[in-house]
Each structure stands twice: as structure tokens, then as C-alpha cells.
Amino acid sequence: MLWNRIRLQVVAISAVVSWLGGSFLLDSWLSGAPFDQPISLASPSYLQSEIFIPLRENYELQLEFNRTGHSFEELQTLIGRWFPKETAGVPVQIMWSLLKGKGHMLVAGATVVAKGSSGWGSGVVYRAVAHLQVAPGRYTLIAQVISPAPELAELSPHLTLSFDWKSSTTWQMAAMFWVGIANTFVVLPVFVLQVLWLIGSVVLTTRSSRPTTPRARSAADLDR
């Protein structure tokens, strides 16, 4: 009897949970970083990795440094700053290339001297290496540190290729943005109401199905 009363509510809640989970996983996949690996700056080094780019979007190839255990002034000296006066910090020369297909056709690449800081995040500092936009597909990313910077090696450097939300251009990411808004202000409140409704239904059904305990008969009742 209980299942008959709450069956449709359970199905509705399951559908909402599936929608929220699916949209979250899709957004994470589309906007996630296709590449993120540690890179040695203490000496010349070489990285090669197979990556997948899901959308023709704007991506940033950048060095990422860990801020933990280092003062703000030290990080400005090593990596650079842009305010009040822009400084370069310790430069790093990197040659990178993006190859396509079995024949390793060159799609993009350059030799750059990466310097300065391009952004400060929670626990990390970024240094831009390149900006690129290519067709979706599988690629081979190659990066080679030509001129190392041992001073930066203690900052646990990573080389990352990440999606730039600020300059998104595809309809897919525009749709995911509006889906996120809808999930926050419509779907989640509906989900909370559904859960509360289900809990209330279970409580009321359980109470109504409890057997009533017969009242004990008094001595006066027995004499009648």
C-alpha cells in the first residue's frame, strides 16, 4: 500500500536526480581540462600526451604554480606581476606543438618565452604560454622545455590545457550555462519540494496503517 502511494513520487525524484547528475557530468566533461601534467623546469624536459578536445572552443596552454608555502612577494618576484607595474619574473622558453592523426600533422605550435603571471587563483598562479582554438578530436600534445628555470622548480609546476570560460563561443557551452541557471533556480527547488512531499507521504501512510490498540476494559465495564 505504501509503495502504491509513493511510486510516482519516487519515479519523479529519480528522474530529477538523473537530470541533475547527467547535466553535471556533461558540463564537467565539456569544460574540463584536456591536459594537466607536472612538468620539470629544473632542467630541459619533454612531455608528450594523447588528448581529446570536445569542442571548438578557446583553450589556454599555461604553466600553473603552487602558492603553498610561498609569500606573495616571493611569488611576484619569481613568476611576475601586472600591477602596479608589470614584471616578467623568471622566464621559461618552451616549444610546444599540437599534432593530428596517425601522420602527426601539425595543427598548431610555436616556440615561446613564457613570462609574467596571467592570473591568480585559489592556491595557484598561472602563466600563459599560448591560446588556441582547434576542431574537436583527438590530438597529440608535445611540450619541450628548452630554457629551464630552476628557481621555479620548487613551485610544483604543471603544464595545463584548459577551457577559458570567459571567452566561450560555442552554442553547447551557452546551452550548458542556461542549464546551470535552470538547475539552480528551478530544478533544485523542485527536487527539495519533491523530497519533502515524499517524506510527508511516507509519514502519513505509516501512521494511518498502524493497528489501533484496544482500550483496556475497566472493572465497572466488566460489572455491566
GUGUDREN-121582 format. One record per atom (N, C-alpha, C): atom name; residue number from 1; y, z, x; residue in one letter. Coordinates in steps of 0.05 Angstrom, whole numbers, padded with zeros to 5 digits. Each point is the difference from the previous one (the first is absolute). Last residue first. Layout:
# GUGUDREN-121582
 atom   n     c2     c3     c1 res
   CA NUM      Y      Z      X   a
...
END
This chain:
# GUGUDREN-121582
 atom   n     c2     c3     c1 res
    N 224 -00090  00684 -00421   r
   CA 224  00006 -00015 -00024   r
    C 224 -00024 -00016 -00010   r
    N 223  00003  00051  00082   d
   CA 223 -00005  00017 -00024   d
    C 223  00005 -00015 -00025   d
    N 222  00018 -00040  00086   l
   CA 222 -00029  00003 -00004   l
    C 222 -00006  00016 -00025   l
    N 221  00089 -00011  00028   d
   CA 221 -00010 -00025 -00010   d
    C 221 -00030  00002 -00006   d
    N 220  00043  00072  00040   a
   CA 220  00009 -00002 -00028   a
    C 220 -00011 -00026 -00012   a
    N 219 -00013  00016  00092   a
   CA 219 -00018  00017 -00016   a
    C 219  00008 -00002 -00030   a
    N 218  00026 -00085  00060   s
   CA 218  00005  00029  00001   s
    C 218 -00020  00015 -00017   s
    N 217 -00009 -00098  00054   r
   CA 217  00002  00013 -00026   r
    C 217  00003  00030  00003   r
    N 216  00030 -00084  00068   a
   CA 216 -00019  00022 -00004   a
    C 216  00005  00014 -00026   a
    N 215  00022 -00104  00019   r
   CA 215  00012  00026  00000   r
    C 215 -00020  00021 -00005   r
    N 214 -00021 -00098  00047   p
   CA 214  00001  00014 -00025   p
    C 214  00012  00028  00003   p
    N 213  00026 -00086  00060   t
   CA 213 -00017  00024  00002   t
    C 213  00001  00015 -00027   t
    N 212  00014 -00110  00024   t
   CA 212  00013  00025 -00009   t
    C 212 -00020  00023  00000   t
    N 211 -00001 -00091  00065   p
   CA 211 -00011  00012 -00024   p
    C 211  00014  00026 -00007   p
    N 210  00046 -00086  00050   r
   CA 210 -00012  00026  00006   r
    C 210 -00012  00011 -00026   r
    N 209  00053 -00082  00009   s
   CA 209 -00029 -00003 -00001   s
    C 209 -00015  00027  00006   s
    N 208  00097 -00013  00002   s
   CA 208 -00009 -00005 -00027   s
    C 208 -00031 -00001 -00002   s
    N 207  00043  00011  00085   r
   CA 207  00005  00023 -00018   r
    C 207 -00011 -00004 -00027   r
    N 206 -00004 -00071  00061   t
   CA 206 -00018  00021  00009   t
    C 206  00003  00025 -00018   t
    N 205  00058 -00074 -00013   t
   CA 205 -00028 -00006 -00008   t
    C 205 -00019  00022  00007   t
    N 204  00090  00007  00029   l
   CA 204 -00002  00003 -00030   l
    C 204 -00028 -00006 -00010   l
    N 203  00017 -00011  00093   v
   CA 203  00003  00028 -00008   v
    C 203 -00003  00004 -00030   v
    N 202  00000 -00088  00036   v
   CA 202 -00024  00015  00008   v
    C 202  00001  00029 -00009   v
    N 201  00075 -00055 -00014   s
   CA 201 -00022 -00008 -00017   s
    C 201 -00025  00015  00006   s
    N 200  00076  00013  00055   g
   CA 200  00004  00012 -00026   g
    C 200 -00023 -00007 -00019   g
    N 199  00000 -00040  00085   i
   CA 199 -00005  00029  00002   i
    C 199  00003  00014 -00027   i
    N 198  00023 -00091  00004   l
   CA 198 -00029  00003  00003   l
    C 198 -00007  00030  00002   l
    N 197  00091 -00023 -00002   w
   CA 197 -00012 -00005 -00026   w
    C 197 -00030  00004  00001   w
    N 196  00048  00005  00080   l
   CA 196  00006  00023 -00017   l
    C 196 -00013 -00003 -00027   l
    N 195 -00007 -00073  00058   v
   CA 195 -00016  00023  00010   v
    C 195  00005  00025 -00017   v
    N 194  00052 -00076 -00018   q
   CA 194 -00028 -00005 -00007   q
    C 194 -00018  00023  00008   q
    N 193  00091  00001  00026   l
   CA 193 -00003  00005 -00029   l
    C 193 -00029 -00004 -00009   l
    N 192  00021 -00023  00089   v
   CA 192  00002  00029 -00004   v
    C 192 -00003  00008 -00029   v
    N 191  00003 -00092  00021   f
   CA 191 -00025  00012  00010   f
    C 191  00001  00030 -00004   f
    N 190  00077 -00048 -00020   v
   CA 190 -00020 -00005 -00020   v
    C 190 -00026  00013  00008   v
    N 189  00071  00003  00062   p
   CA 189  00004  00018 -00023   p
    C 189 -00021 -00004 -00022   p
    N 188 -00007 -00059  00074   l
   CA 188 -00006  00027  00007   l
    C 188  00006  00020 -00023   l
    N 187  00023 -00092 -00011   v
   CA 187 -00029  00004  00001   v
    C 187 -00007  00029  00006   v
    N 186  00094 -00026 -00002   v
   CA 186 -00014 -00005 -00025   v
    C 186 -00029  00009  00001   v
    N 185  00064  00007  00074   f
   CA 185  00015  00009 -00023   f
    C 185 -00014 -00005 -00027   f
    N 184 -00040 -00021  00088   t
   CA 184  00014  00025  00003   t
    C 184  00012  00010 -00026   t
    N 183 -00042 -00086  00006   n
   CA 183 -00020  00022  00004   n
    C 183  00013  00027  00000   n
    N 182  00055 -00077 -00002   a
   CA 182 -00014  00005 -00026   a
    C 182 -00020  00022  00002   a
    N 181  00043 -00027  00079   i
   CA 181  00019  00012 -00018   i
    C 181 -00013  00007 -00027   i
    N 180 -00051 -00048  00062   g
   CA 180  00004  00028  00009   g
    C 180  00020  00015 -00017   g
    N 179 -00014 -00092 -00016   v
   CA 179 -00024  00015 -00008   v
    C 179  00003  00029  00008   v
    N 178  00066 -00059  00029   w
   CA 178  00003  00007 -00028   w
    C 178 -00024  00015 -00011   w
    N 177 -00005 -00030  00089   f
   CA 177  00023  00019 -00002   f
    C 177  00003  00009 -00029   f
    N 176 -00063 -00067  00020   m
   CA 176 -00009  00027  00007   m
    C 176  00022  00020 -00002   m
    N 175  00022 -00090 -00013   a
   CA 175 -00016  00010 -00022   a
    C 175 -00010  00028  00005   a
    N 174  00047 -00044  00068   a
   CA 174  00018  00007 -00022   a
    C 174 -00015  00011 -00024   a
    N 173 -00050 -00032  00072   m
   CA 173  00012  00026  00006   m
    C 173  00021  00008 -00020   m
    N 172 -00041 -00085 -00011   q
   CA 172 -00021  00021 -00001   q
    C 172  00012  00028  00005   q
    N 171  00052 -00080  00008   w
   CA 171 -00002  00010 -00027   w
    C 171 -00021  00022 -00003   w
    N 170  00053 -00017  00095   t
   CA 170 -00021 -00012 -00017   t
    C 170  00000  00013 -00028   t
    N 169  00056  00025  00078   t
   CA 169  00009 -00024 -00012   t
    C 169 -00020 -00011 -00021   t
    N 168  00040  00094  00064   s
   CA 168 -00022 -00013 -00014   s
    C 168  00010 -00024 -00015   s
    N 167  00043  00069  00063   s
   CA 167  00005 -00029 -00002   s
    C 167 -00023 -00015 -00013   s
    N 166  00001  00096  00012   k
   CA 166  00028 -00006 -00005   k
    C 166  00006 -00029 -00003   k
    N 165 -00088  00037  00024   w
   CA 165  00007  00002 -00028   w
    C 165  00029 -00009 -00006   w
    N 164 -00070 -00026  00079   d
   CA 164  00027  00010 -00003   d
    C 164  00008 -00001 -00029   d
    N 163 -00099  00008  00058   f
   CA 163  00016 -00014 -00021   f
    C 163  00027  00013 -00002   f
    N 162 -00058 -00001  00093   s
   CA 162  00002  00013 -00026   s
    C 162  00018 -00016 -00018   s
    N 161 -00055  00012  00100   l
   CA 161  00010 -00022 -00016   l
    C 161  00001  00010 -00029   l
    N 160 -00002  00052  00103   t
   CA 160 -00007 -00003 -00028   t
    C 160  00012 -00026 -00011   t
    N 159 -00026  00065  00093   l
   CA 159  00010 -00026 -00007   l
    C 159 -00008 -00005 -00029   l
    N 158  00016  00097  00057   h
   CA 158 -00017 -00018 -00016   h
    C 158  00014 -00027 -00003   h
    N 157  00009  00096  00069   p
   CA 157  00009 -00025 -00012   p
    C 157 -00022 -00015 -00015   p
    N 156  00021  00097  00043   s
   CA 156 -00023 -00010 -00016   s
    C 156  00007 -00026 -00014   s
    N 155  00053  00049  00067   l
   CA 155  00008  00001 -00028   l
    C 155 -00021 -00012 -00019   l
    N 154 -00001  00002  00098   e
   CA 154 -00006  00027 -00010   e
    C 154  00008  00003 -00030   e
    N 153  00018 -00081  00052   a
   CA 153 -00029  00003 -00005   a
    C 153 -00006  00027 -00012   a
    N 152  00086 -00037  00032   l
   CA 152 -00005  00001 -00029   l
    C 152 -00029  00005 -00007   l
    N 151  00033 -00008  00091   e
   CA 151  00016  00022 -00013   e
    C 151 -00006  00003 -00030   e
    N 150 -00036 -00072  00055   p
   CA 150 -00015  00025  00001   p
    C 150  00015  00023 -00013   p
    N 149  00001 -00106 -00012   a
   CA 149  00020  00021  00001   a
    C 149 -00014  00026  00000   a
    N 148 -00023 -00114  00024   p
   CA 148 -00005  00026 -00012   p
    C 148  00024  00019  00002   p
    N 147 -00014 -00109 -00004   s
   CA 147  00016  00019  00016   s
    C 147 -00003  00028 -00013   s
    N 146 -00054 -00065 -00037   i
   CA 146  00005 -00013  00026   i
    C 146  00014  00019  00019   i
    N 145 -00066  00005 -00091   v
   CA 145  00023  00014  00013   v
    C 145  00003 -00011  00028   v
    N 144 -00045 -00046 -00091   q
   CA 144 -00003  00006  00028   q
    C 144  00025  00013  00011   q
    N 143 -00058 -00033 -00097   a
   CA 143  00024  00011  00012   a
    C 143 -00006  00009  00028   a
    N 142 -00041 -00060 -00093   i
   CA 142 -00002  00007  00028   i
    C 142  00026  00011  00010   i
    N 141 -00059 -00025 -00097   l
   CA 141  00025  00010  00012   l
    C 141 -00006  00008  00029   l
    N 140 -00045 -00067 -00080   t
   CA 140 -00005  00016  00024   t
    C 140  00027  00007  00012   t
    N 139 -00029 -00022 -00108   y
   CA 139  00012 -00008  00025   y
    C 139 -00011  00017  00023   y
    N 138 -00011 -00031 -00114   r
   CA 138 -00010  00015  00023   r
    C 138  00012 -00011  00026   r
    N 137  00052 -00005 -00099   g
   CA 137 -00025 -00009  00013   g
    C 137 -00008  00018  00023   g
    N 136  00095 -00035 -00060   p
   CA 136 -00022  00019 -00001   p
    C 136 -00025 -00011  00014   p
    N 135  00096 -00034  00035   a
   CA 135 -00017 -00003 -00024   a
    C 135 -00022  00021  00000   a
    N 134  00090  00025  00051   v
   CA 134 -00020 -00021  00002   v
    C 134 -00016  00000 -00026   v
    N 133  00090  00047  00057   q
   CA 133 -00009 -00006 -00027   q
    C 133 -00019 -00024  00002   q
    N 132  00054  00081  00069   l
   CA 132 -00015 -00025 -00006   l
    C 132 -00008 -00002 -00029   l
    N 131  00058  00056  00088   h
   CA 131 -00003 -00003 -00029   h
    C 131 -00014 -00026 -00005   h
    N 130  00003  00073  00090   a
   CA 130  00003 -00027 -00012   a
    C 130 -00001  00003 -00030   a
    N 129  00009  00076  00059   v
   CA 129 -00009 -00020  00020   v
    C 129  00005 -00028 -00011   v
    N 128  00041  00108 -00018   a
   CA 128 -00007 -00027 -00010   a
    C 128 -00009 -00018  00024   a
    N 127 -00006  00109 -00014   r
   CA 127  00015 -00020  00017   r
    C 127 -00010 -00027 -00007   r
    N 126 -00001  00110 -00042   y
   CA 126 -00009 -00027  00001   y
    C 126  00018 -00017  00019   y
    N 125 -00036  00109 -00019   v
   CA 125  00023 -00017  00006   v
    C 125 -00010 -00028  00004   v
    N 124 -00038  00099 -00051   v
   CA 124 -00003 -00024  00016   v
    C 124  00027 -00014  00004   v
    N 123 -00017  00080 -00056   g
   CA 123 -00017  00004  00023   g
    C 123 -00003 -00024  00019   g
    N 122  00042 -00020 -00087   s
   CA 122 -00010  00028  00001   s
    C 122 -00020  00002  00022   s
    N 121  00071 -00077  00014   g
   CA 121 -00015  00009 -00023   g
    C 121 -00009  00029  00004   g
    N 120  00073 -00082  00038   w
   CA 120 -00010  00027  00005   w
    C 120 -00014  00009 -00026   w
    N 119  00032 -00100  00051   g
   CA 119 -00003  00017 -00023   g
    C 119 -00012  00027  00008   g
    N 118  00021 -00072  00061   s
   CA 118  00007 -00014 -00024   s
    C 118 -00003  00017 -00025   s
    N 117  00022  00008  00114   s
   CA 117 -00015  00010 -00022   s
    C 117  00009 -00015 -00025   s
    N 116 -00001 -00031  00111   g
   CA 116  00014  00013 -00022   g
    C 116 -00018  00010 -00021   g
    N 115 -00038 -00081  00054   k
   CA 115  00017  00022  00009   k
    C 115  00014  00012 -00024   k
    N 114 -00075 -00082  00040   a
   CA 114  00006  00019 -00022   a
    C 114  00016  00023  00011   a
    N 113 -00018 -00104  00029   v
   CA 113  00006  00026  00013   v
    C 113  00008  00019 -00023   v
    N 112 -00066 -00092 -00004   v
   CA 112  00025  00014 -00007   v
    C 112  00003  00025  00017   v
    N 111 -00056 -00099 -00022   t
   CA 111  00001  00021  00020   t
    C 111  00028  00013 -00003   t
    N 110 -00064 -00054 -00077   a
   CA 110  00023  00001  00018   a
    C 110 -00004  00021  00022   a
    N 109 -00045 -00053 -00100   g
   CA 109 -00002  00015  00025   g
    C 109  00025 -00002  00017   g
    N 108 -00065 -00046 -00090   a
   CA 108  00026  00013  00008   a
    C 108 -00005  00015  00025   a
    N 107 -00065 -00060 -00032   v
   CA 107  00017  00000 -00024   v
    C 107  00027  00012  00007   v
    N 106 -00089 -00049  00054   l
   CA 106  00022  00018  00002   l
    C 106  00018 -00003 -00024   l
    N 105 -00108 -00016  00006   m
   CA 105  00025 -00014 -00001   m
    C 105  00023  00019  00000   m
    N 104 -00104  00007  00010   h
   CA 104  00022  00017  00010   h
    C 104  00026 -00016  00003   h
    N 103 -00089 -00026 -00036   g
   CA 103  00012 -00013  00023   g
    C 103  00023  00015  00012   g
    N 102 -00045  00029 -00078   k
   CA 102 -00019  00001  00022   k
    C 102  00011 -00013  00025   k
    N 101  00072  00040 -00071   g
   CA 101 -00024 -00017  00000   g
    C 101 -00017  00003  00025   g
    N 100  00101  00029  00011   k
   CA 100 -00013 -00006 -00026   k
    C 100 -00025 -00017  00005   k
    N  99  00075  00074  00055   l
   CA  99 -00017 -00023  00000   l
    C  99 -00015 -00003 -00026   l
    N  98  00089  00051  00052   l
   CA  98 -00016  00001 -00024   l
    C  98 -00015 -00027 -00002   l
    N  97  00052  00063  00083   s
   CA  97 -00006 -00025 -00013   s
    C  97 -00018  00005 -00024   s
    N  96  00068  00049  00087   w
   CA  96 -00018  00002 -00024   w
    C  96 -00004 -00027 -00012   w
    N  95  00041  00062  00090   m
   CA  95 -00006 -00027 -00009   m
    C  95 -00020  00002 -00023   m
    N  94  00077  00071  00048   i
   CA  94 -00025 -00005 -00014   i
    C  94 -00003 -00030 -00006   i
    N  93  00061  00082  00058   q
   CA  93 -00004 -00028 -00004   q
    C  93 -00028 -00005 -00011   q
    N  92  00073  00086 -00003   v
   CA  92 -00028 -00008  00004   v
    C  92 -00002 -00030 -00005   v
    N  91  00083  00083  00024   p
   CA  91 -00010 -00025 -00012   p
    C  91 -00030 -00004  00006   p
    N  90  00063  00090 -00014   v
   CA  90 -00017 -00012  00021   v
    C  90 -00012 -00025 -00012   v
    N  89  00093  00028 -00042   g
   CA  89 -00023  00016  00008   g
    C  89 -00015 -00014  00023   g
    N  88  00084 -00027 -00049   a
   CA  88 -00025 -00016  00001   a
    C  88 -00024  00018  00005   a
    N  87  00098  00020 -00055   t
   CA  87 -00012  00000  00027   t
    C  87 -00028 -00012 -00001   t
    N  86  00100  00011 -00063   e
   CA  86 -00027 -00010  00003   e
    C  86 -00009  00000  00030   e
    N  85  00068  00068 -00052   k
   CA  85  00001 -00023  00018   k
    C  85 -00028 -00009  00005   k
    N  84  00015  00071 -00059   p
   CA  84  00025 -00014 -00004   p
    C  84  00004 -00024  00019   p
    N  83 -00081 -00007 -00031   f
   CA  83  00024  00013 -00009   f
    C  83  00004  00026  00016   f
    N  82 -00076 -00058  00011   w
   CA  82  00019 -00020 -00009   w
    C  82  00027  00012 -00009   w
    N  81 -00088  00021  00076   r
   CA  81  00013  00008 -00024   r
    C  81  00019 -00023 -00009   r
    N  80 -00093  00024  00072   g
   CA  80  00026 -00012 -00007   g
    C  80  00011  00010 -00026   g
    N  79 -00081  00024  00058   i
   CA  79 -00004 -00022 -00019   i
    C  79  00026 -00014 -00006   i
    N  78 -00002  00075  00062   l
   CA  78 -00024 -00016  00006   l
    C  78 -00001 -00026 -00017   l
    N  77  00070  00064 -00013   t
   CA  77  00002 -00010  00028   t
    C  77 -00023 -00019  00005   t
    N  76  00002  00045 -00083   q
   CA  76  00022 -00020  00002   q
    C  76  00002 -00012  00028   q
    N  75 -00061  00070 -00014   l
   CA  75 -00009 -00025 -00013   l
    C  75  00021 -00021  00001   l
    N  74  00022  00085  00032   e
   CA  74 -00020 -00013  00018   e
    C  74 -00009 -00026 -00012   e
    N  73  00056  00054 -00052   e
   CA  73  00015 -00012  00022   e
    C  73 -00019 -00014  00019   e
    N  72 -00037  00047 -00072   f
   CA  72  00015 -00023 -00010   f
    C  72  00014 -00014  00023   f
    N  71 -00087  00057  00026   s
   CA  71  00026  00005 -00013   s
    C  71  00013 -00027 -00008   s
    N  70 -00107  00023  00005   h
   CA  70  00022 -00012  00016   h
    C  70  00026  00004 -00015   h
    N  69 -00091  00023 -00032   g
   CA  69  00003  00012  00026   g
    C  69  00023 -00011  00017   g
    N  68 -00032 -00062 -00078   t
   CA  68 -00009  00027  00003   t
    C  68  00003  00010  00028   t
    N  67  00017 -00091 -00038   r
   CA  67  00023  00018  00007   r
    C  67 -00009  00029  00006   r
    N  66 -00047 -00104  00010   n
   CA  66 -00003  00026 -00013   n
    C  66  00022  00019  00009   n
    N  65 -00001 -00112 -00010   f
   CA  65 -00002  00022  00018   f
    C  65 -00001  00027 -00015   f
    N  64 -00015 -00116 -00010   e
   CA  64  00004  00025 -00014   e
    C  64 -00005  00023  00019   e
    N  63  00025 -00114 -00002   l
   CA  63 -00012  00023  00015   l
    C  63  00007  00025 -00016   l
    N  62 -00009 -00101 -00045   q
   CA  62  00017  00020  00012   q
    C  62 -00017  00020  00016   q
    N  61  00009 -00093 -00070   l
   CA  61 -00017  00009  00023   l
    C  61  00018  00019  00016   l
    N  60  00005 -00032 -00107   e
   CA  60  00013  00009  00024   e
    C  60 -00021  00008  00021   e
    N  59  00010 -00068 -00095   y
   CA  59 -00014  00021  00015   y
    C  59  00015  00006  00026   y
    N  58  00009 -00053 -00104   n
   CA  58  00013  00007  00025   n
    C  58 -00014  00023  00013   n
    N  57 -00055 -00068 -00065   e
   CA  57  00022  00019 -00001   e
    C  57  00012  00003  00027   e
    N  56 -00080 -00049 -00054   r
   CA  56  00021 -00012  00016   r
    C  56  00025  00017 -00002   r
    N  55 -00100  00043 -00011   l
   CA  55  00022 -00014 -00014   l
    C  55  00019 -00013  00020   l
    N  54 -00082  00049  00026   p
   CA  54 -00005 -00007 -00028   p
    C  54  00021 -00016 -00014   p
    N  53 -00044  00013  00103   i
   CA  53  00027  00002 -00012   i
    C  53 -00003 -00009 -00029   i
    N  52 -00068  00038  00084   f
   CA  52  00003 -00015 -00024   f
    C  52  00027  00005 -00012   f
    N  51 -00052  00003  00105   i
   CA  51  00015  00013 -00021   i
    C  51  00000 -00018 -00025   i
    N  50 -00047  00020  00106   e
   CA  50 -00001 -00017 -00024   e
    C  50  00015  00015 -00022   e
    N  49  00020  00013  00109   s
   CA  49 -00013  00011 -00025   s
    C  49  00001 -00021 -00022   s
    N  48  00026  00032  00111   q
   CA  48 -00007 -00023 -00016   q
    C  48 -00016  00010 -00025   q
    N  47  00065  00034  00094   l
   CA  47 -00012  00005 -00025   l
    C  47 -00007 -00026 -00014   l
    N  46  00030  00046  00104   y
   CA  46 -00006 -00024 -00016   y
    C  46 -00014  00009 -00026   y
    N  45  00068  00037  00093   s
   CA  45 -00023  00003 -00019   s
    C  45 -00002 -00024 -00018   s
    N  44  00053  00051  00095   p
   CA  44 -00005 -00025 -00016   p
    C  44 -00025  00003 -00017   p
    N  43  00041  00093  00019   s
   CA  43 -00007 -00022  00018   s
    C  43 -00003 -00026 -00017   s
    N  42  00028  00079 -00042   a
   CA  42  00001  00011  00027   a
    C  42 -00006 -00021  00021   a
    N  41 -00001 -00006 -00098   l
   CA  41  00025 -00009  00013   l
    C  41  00002  00010  00029   l
    N  40 -00079 -00018 -00084   s
   CA  40  00007  00013  00025   s
    C  40  00025 -00013  00012   s
    N  39 -00035  00011 -00106   i
   CA  39  00004 -00019  00022   i
    C  39  00009  00015  00025   i
    N  38 -00051  00013 -00107   p
   CA  38  00014  00011  00023   p
    C  38  00002 -00022  00022   p
    N  37 -00003 -00030 -00103   q
   CA  37 -00018  00009  00021   q
    C  37  00017  00012  00023   q
    N  36  00002 -00054 -00101   d
   CA  36  00011  00025  00011   d
    C  36 -00019  00010  00020   d
    N  35  00017 -00085 -00079   f
   CA  35 -00008  00006  00027   f
    C  35  00014  00026  00009   f
    N  34  00010 -00037 -00089   p
   CA  34 -00023 -00016  00009   p
    C  34 -00010  00008  00028   p
    N  33  00051  00062 -00076   a
   CA  33  00005 -00012  00026   a
    C  33 -00025 -00016  00009   a
    N  32  00026  00015 -00107   g
   CA  32 -00009  00015  00024   g
    C  32  00005 -00016  00026   g
    N  31  00016 -00025 -00095   s
   CA  31  00023  00009  00016   s
    C  31 -00009  00015  00025   s
    N  30 -00063 -00038 -00064   l
   CA  30  00020 -00021  00004   l
    C  30  00022  00009  00020   l
    N  29 -00070  00061 -00025   w
   CA  29 -00011 -00023  00015   w
    C  29  00021 -00020  00006   w
    N  28  00023  00075 -00053   s
   CA  28 -00006  00008  00028   s
    C  28 -00011 -00023  00017   s
    N  27  00014 -00014 -00093   d
   CA  27  00026  00003  00014   d
    C  27 -00004  00008  00030   d
    N  26 -00076 -00005 -00056   l
   CA  26  00011 -00026  00005   l
    C  26  00026  00001  00015   l
    N  25 -00040  00081 -00026   l
   CA  25 -00016 -00013  00021   l
    C  25  00011 -00028  00006   l
    N  24  00039  00047 -00072   f
   CA  24  00006  00014  00026   f
    C  24 -00014 -00013  00023   f
    N  23 -00017 -00031 -00088   s
   CA  23  00026 -00008  00009   s
    C  23  00008  00013  00026   s
    N  22 -00082  00026 -00039   g
   CA  22 -00001 -00028  00008   g
    C  22  00027 -00010  00011   g
    N  21 -00008  00088 -00037   g
   CA  21 -00014 -00002  00025   g
    C  21  00000 -00029  00011   g
    N  20  00038  00016 -00085   l
   CA  20  00016  00013  00021   l
    C  20 -00014 -00003  00027   l
    N  19 -00047 -00033 -00075   w
   CA  19  00025 -00016  00005   w
    C  19  00016  00012  00022   w
    N  18 -00077  00047 -00029   s
   CA  18 -00007 -00025  00014   s
    C  18  00024 -00017  00007   s
    N  17  00013  00077 -00052   v
   CA  17 -00007  00008  00027   v
    C  17 -00007 -00025  00016   v
    N  16  00014 -00012 -00091   v
   CA  16  00026  00006  00014   v
    C  16 -00005  00007  00029   v
    N  15 -00075 -00014 -00055   a
   CA  15  00014 -00025  00004   a
    C  15  00026  00004  00015   a
    N  14 -00051  00076 -00026   s
   CA  14 -00013 -00015  00022   s
    C  14  00014 -00026  00006   s
    N  13  00030  00050 -00074   i
   CA  13  00007  00013  00026   i
    C  13 -00013 -00014  00023   i
    N  12 -00023 -00029 -00086   a
   CA  12  00028 -00007  00006   a
    C  12  00009  00013  00026   a
    N  11 -00087  00020 -00031   v
   CA  11  00002 -00028  00007   v
    C  11  00029 -00008  00008   v
    N  10 -00015  00086 -00034   v
   CA  10 -00011 -00002  00026   v
    C  10  00001 -00029  00011   v
    N   9  00026  00016 -00089   q
   CA   9  00020  00012  00019   q
    C   9 -00010 -00002  00029   q
    N   8 -00058 -00027 -00071   l
   CA   8  00022 -00019  00004   l
    C   8  00021  00010  00019   l
    N   7 -00072  00059 -00022   r
   CA   7 -00009 -00024  00014   r
    C   7  00022 -00020  00006   r
    N   6 -00003  00090 -00047   i
   CA   6  00016 -00005  00023   i
    C   6 -00007 -00026  00015   i
    N   5 -00044  00031 -00082   r
   CA   5  00029  00004 -00005   r
    C   5  00017 -00008  00025   r
    N   4 -00096 -00005  00001   n
   CA   4  00010 -00019 -00020   n
    C   4  00030  00003 -00004   n
    N   3 -00046  00062  00055   w
   CA   3  00004 -00026  00014   w
    C   3  00011 -00021 -00020   w
    N   2 -00021  00087 -00034   l
   CA   2  00023  00001  00018   l
    C   2  00005 -00028  00013   l
    N   1 -00077  00011 -00052   m
   CA   1  00024  00000 -00017   m
    C   1  00025  00000  00017   m
END
